[in-house]
């Protein structure tokens, strides 16, 4: 009798163990000719998500992940493809790093959708052609090509084995969203690649966008291109509201999206918006209050509150963070305190970014226009130490004027970190007393900057 109860207990423990394990995803495989140390998994619309699996010396890997059902980007070096996982998946990924496209295979429980996604990627790549040549096509040929791609991929998903009807239907909607996004991009891209700046698409070209419902939460969570269309739709509505009520565009966006009944959509859209709006907004307080009153996601609200506390330190009127003893072009050093008594316009840049270099040509013109005025123009390079000589060469070759400085620790420099700078170029205006006028000032090419200078009697 005792043995019987021990057997029952063992079965119960095993059942609980299996149930717990079924909530996870098992990822395994082997890379032939391995030259890396890890593989990564990312979410297309979530830049913060980043799971890594370490590789053994022989290229093999095995890990158990607790991640949500959905599509992820699998990446090894420069090679990448989409995969699909759900609770209980046991996905084996194998390939030769010397021939990724022709050797990648998926097997195991739940591998069928990942196999389809890889076939879709390769098929689409061939049909689109190279070097954006598709955008040179005339309007009728472009639409015809997009329909060919859509029809081909619909047939591919329908003929793929082991895929549920639910996924097939969802994926076909996704293919239509991709088709519509590409239609929406055509005017801008054709103007650029065909070198026809005045090009306009014909009337009714984007009629398909009018037939979409912009509150489908299932598709929002699955299809990246649906997210793109939804975001674009609400941006347009927000612009109209901002003009009508004369309010900040970001605040208008949160107001418009706040009317959505689908909480996940609403919360995700306003969270993504405010994350990127904080560094540029001119109404930090109003934006924060609008977000807190609209979001129902406590995790998002906690994170945004922490960001708000940091950004409050660099709003208008606050003492500016300082840089001390940055190397200048002459080989000596310059500190922010050396410039007190003048307005200081700071350009945070790097030699590797073409937008930085383009704006610096406009900065040269400003320096000439405002020569002798109570303003100093400072350009701080955040290049790596190894690119120090390149910095000097670029400055010399382009005859960049003003005060040229080299940050002490590139993007990790204290001044850059205190201003919460995540990308270049970034422009900052400081008053003669060392206080912030604008922590995200207009670009040198913008008329808004010269208007601001006039308002300050510079």
Helices and strands as residue ranges (DSSP letters): H 2-21, E 25-32, E 38-43, E 46-54, E 60-65, E 70-76, E 79-85, E 90-96, H 100-103, E 105-107, H 112-128, G 133-136, H 139-159, H 165-193, G 207-211, H 217-222, H 224-245, H 249-257, H 263-277, H 284-294, H 298-311, G 312-314, E 326-328, E 333-334, G 336-339, E 343-349, H 354-369, E 375-381, G 385-387, H 388-398, E 403-406, G 410-412, H 414-418, E 426-430, E 436-438, H 447-455
